[in-house]
Amino acid sequence: MLSIGAGNFLIAIAKVIDIVLTVYLWIIVARALISWVNPDPYNKIVIFLYRVTEPVLRPIRRIIPRHSLPIDFAPLVVLLIIFFLQYFLVQTLIQLAGGI
């Protein structure tokens, strides 16, 4: 009986992680889309998007220098990392729960 509860707990954790990653994925997409226009820097939505995404994007920008390219590849890298976590981490937790 304990193993069924532990398995269900792991599945619940995996699903919550999946939802959080999906929400953050859409926040990154929104941030990338507003970067194509000249957004109002005092808009509360713009401020929120920058505050939530910049701590993740900044370290990636340090690793991948732009070399005067007009395109910022950091959001793409973050999206790839999110996809990796969804397909590896979440699926591994679900499979682990099935084995309990």
C-alpha positions in Angstrom: 0.0 0.0 0.0 2.9 2.3 0.7 4.4 1.7 -2.7 1.1 2.8 -4.4 1.1 6.0 -2.5 4.8 6.6 -3.3 4.1 5.9 -7.0 1.2 8.3 -7.0 3.2 10.9 -5.2 6.0 10.7 -7.9 3.5 10.9 -10.7 1.9 14.0 -9.0 5.4 15.6 -8.7 6.2 14.8 -12.3 2.9 16.4 -13.5 3.4 19.5 -11.4 7.0 19.9 -12.8 5.6 19.4 -16.3 3.0 22.2 -15.7 5.5 24.6 -14.3 7.9 23.9 -17.2 5.0 24.5 -19.7 4.0 27.8 -18.1 7.6 29.0 -18.1 8.0 27.9 -21.8 5.1 30.2 -22.7 6.6 33.0 -20.6 9.8 32.7 -22.6 7.9 32.7 -25.8 6.0 35.8 -24.8 9.3 37.5 -23.8 10.8 36.6 -27.2 7.8 37.9 -29.0 7.8 41.3 -27.2 11.5 41.7 -28.0 10.5 42.0 -31.7 8.6 45.2 -31.0 9.6 48.3 -29.0 7.6 47.5 -25.7 6.9 50.1 -23.1 9.5 49.5 -20.4 7.0 50.7 -17.7 4.3 48.3 -18.7 3.6 45.9 -15.8 3.5 42.8 -18.1 6.8 43.7 -19.7 8.4 44.3 -16.3 7.0 40.9 -15.1 8.3 39.1 -18.2 11.8 40.6 -17.9 12.0 39.9 -14.2 10.9 36.3 -14.5 13.1 35.4 -17.6 16.2 37.5 -17.2 17.7 35.4 -14.4 17.6 32.4 -16.7 18.5 34.1 -20.0 21.5 36.1 -18.6 23.8 33.2 -17.9 23.0 31.6 -21.2 23.9 34.9 -23.0 27.3 34.8 -21.2 27.9 31.3 -22.5 26.7 32.0 -26.1 28.2 35.4 -27.2 26.2 37.2 -29.8 29.1 38.4 -31.9 27.0 41.3 -33.2 24.3 39.0 -34.4 20.8 40.6 -34.5 19.2 37.5 -33.1 19.3 36.5 -29.4 19.6 32.7 -29.3 19.2 32.5 -25.5 15.4 32.0 -25.5 15.8 29.2 -28.0 18.4 27.5 -25.8 16.1 27.8 -22.8 13.2 26.3 -24.8 15.4 23.4 -25.7 16.4 22.9 -22.1 12.7 22.9 -21.1 11.9 20.4 -23.7 14.7 18.2 -22.5 13.5 18.4 -18.9 9.9 17.6 -20.0 10.9 14.6 -22.0 13.7 13.3 -19.8 13.0 14.3 -16.2 9.2 14.2 -16.2 9.1 10.9 -18.1 11.8 9.3 -15.9 9.8 10.2 -12.8 6.7 8.7 -14.3 8.5 5.5 -15.2 10.1 5.4 -11.8 6.7 5.7 -10.2 5.4 2.8 -12.4 8.2 0.6 -11.1 7.4 1.2 -7.5 
